[in-house]
Amino acid sequence: MKYIIALIFLIPVLSQAQLNSYSANELDSLQYVEERPVVFFIKTDWCSICLGMENKVLKSEAVSKMLSENYYLVILNAESKEDIVFKGKRYVFESTGLNEGKHQLAMQLAKKDGTVSFPSTVIMIGNDVVYKNNSFMREKDLMDVLGLVLDS
Amino acid sequence: MIERVEIVKGPASTLYGSEAVGGLINVITKSPDQAPLLSAEVFGTSWGEINTDLGYRAKFGENASTLIGVNYFNYSNPIDNNGDGFTDLTLQDRFSLFNKWNFKRKEGRVFTLAGRYVYEDRWGGDMDWTPEFRGSDSIYAETIYTSRWELLGNYQLPFKEKVMFMFSANGHDQNSRYGDEVYDAVQNIGFGQLTWVKKLGLHNLLAGAALRYTFYDDNTTATAKEIEGKIVNDASEIYLPGIFLQDEWKFAAQQTLLMGLRYDYNSLHGDIFTPRINYKWSSRNKMNTLRLSAGSGYRVANVFTEDHAALTGARDVVFLSDLNPETSWNGNINYVRKLSFENGLFLNFDATVFYTYFDNKIIPDYETDPNLIIYDNLEGYAESKGVSINIDARYKHFIARVGGTIMDVSSVENDERIRQEFQESYTMTWNLGYDFTSIGMKLEYTGNVYGPMVLPLISDLDPRMAESKPYSIQNIQITKIFDNGLEIFGGVKNLLNWTPNKGNPFIIARTNDPFDENVQYDPNGNILATPDNPYALKFDPDYIYGANQGIRGFVGLRYTIK
């Protein structure tokens, strides 16, 4: 048993590019300093596909460079209990049970055709949502979208 | 209706009560504002089974929303493919109604209310049986009417501290006849729980108090007592108040320790302490997680509600002593490794080692006397131990899930180890799916393998297998999805046409004599082999160890409006 535990701890943990992300609470003041489009990446702790996209796509060299140079990235845990003030409006965690619930801002942003699924990638310019995708995105697809939004 | 299903392995949080030692399954239903506006599904099988589901969501103003679900299942076409004169599959007529309300309150506080009602009429037995023979001693059938209601809710108290009141109540009414044997039972449960959640630095504290009231009454000796030589009914009432305290301590960036202590007082059995400890380590990128957990559990067995064989009337039920609660100690190691690749390939490995020690376990004894089921406290100890591994893979339109468990469930009494009956030594399960997005089709192939089980025989001459052979159930389904919200699906269940008849001359002993009218005994009470009864058996429906339903096709329609 001791060996199994030792073995598990020895499994190398790969290092990845540092990802620059902001809290949604900072957005209002950030936009005041420099206006940029915002990428919301909306996930939950139990969503493994979200984790995969965060680690492999968002943290890839090209995407993280693109994001840190041209966008504000917000990684939003849809089950976060933190209050968020965004564009002057206050959003809170909406409880549905003892250990259940969703954050109002995450739900409002991620909702597509009446339903929500994770991961959700939402891009906003000013007050407008210009792009929404409710599934895993490959690096190439995300780069294409990020490029197109900048060109528009 | 379901958002997600959580499987908690090992001793769960103290929150879920003293019984949740081996883990638990948490079904989280969709909140009304996430469910589709309307969903409808109908499917039927070549055996004549019909299932209908209807779901509807409505909003009342800004702050109230509701979800209504209706389910109807019917199977009323008796089939006897194995030619034993008995129905292969239990006939069923079931209706259920579900309603959940969600009220939005200030500061995102919760108020939900949900209710469910189920009515079910099921029977199985002689092909010639009709309802007028219910409870008679001429034509045999097991017939059960069940009516069950549930009400549950969550209300967060209106102040700054996070205090939640959870409440539930349910009533279960069962009216059954096993041949001419009667089992009528009522169980009513009321439950209330207050919990307070508080974050203090690195500590996430949870404190709470709960009260459970259980009323149980049936027509058996389980709820009877003797007063001055007369047997009178004595319904059982149990009060179970409890308090619990839990500290989830994130003592390092990647490490969490969860310690919990729960104390309950059972008005019949006294003090119950159930401590729990969990440790969790995650790698910095969260792709590796290790969980260690240990704890104790406590359970009061009710043989009549849990053990179908105790009811069939084929054997008399004997209690050798007052049954004590089952107490257990459990340890669990779980390791999850996630791997993801930029091309979208995603892998998830999940391995668990589990061990549970029971210092008492109520195990039915079918072996000592074929006329009896004997229940007693365990003289020695029981164990349940094993390893389970699950692998998930996703790549573009392909999903694969494969899992397996090897386990040993046995008891040790007087230095003799006895494997628990009807318990597989291994199981395997798989689910392979492919999404043909361009043509709007989905293909799914699922299967299970069940390892050998020890099975109860009636006599030394009994020709049925004493241990089952490994078997597999496999299914295939194809779905066509249209843009307007319509889906058509169909497929084949039990492709290999496996039934427990395979390798057995029969599975129910002496269906031709279900009331044991022609069974003869020697002076010691042992069954005699006679020309009419060459294997010295009696009527015994308790051997069936897998679904007795062979290959069948099914087709269905699903319609969703978001």
Interface residues (C-beta under 8 A of the other chain):
Chain A: I4 I5 I8 I11 V13 L14 Q16 W46 S48 I49 L51 G52 M53 N55 K56 V57 S60 V92 F93 E94 S95 T96 G97 L98 E100 G101 K102 Q104 D113 G114 T115 V116 F136 R138 E139
Chain B: R4 E6 L15 I28 S31 Q34 P36 L37 N102 K104 E107 G108 R109 V110 T112 N154 Q156 M164 M166 T195 V197 S283 R284 N285 K286 M287 N288 L290 I333 Y335 R337 K338 S340 F341 E342 N343 G344 F346 N348 D392 R394 K562
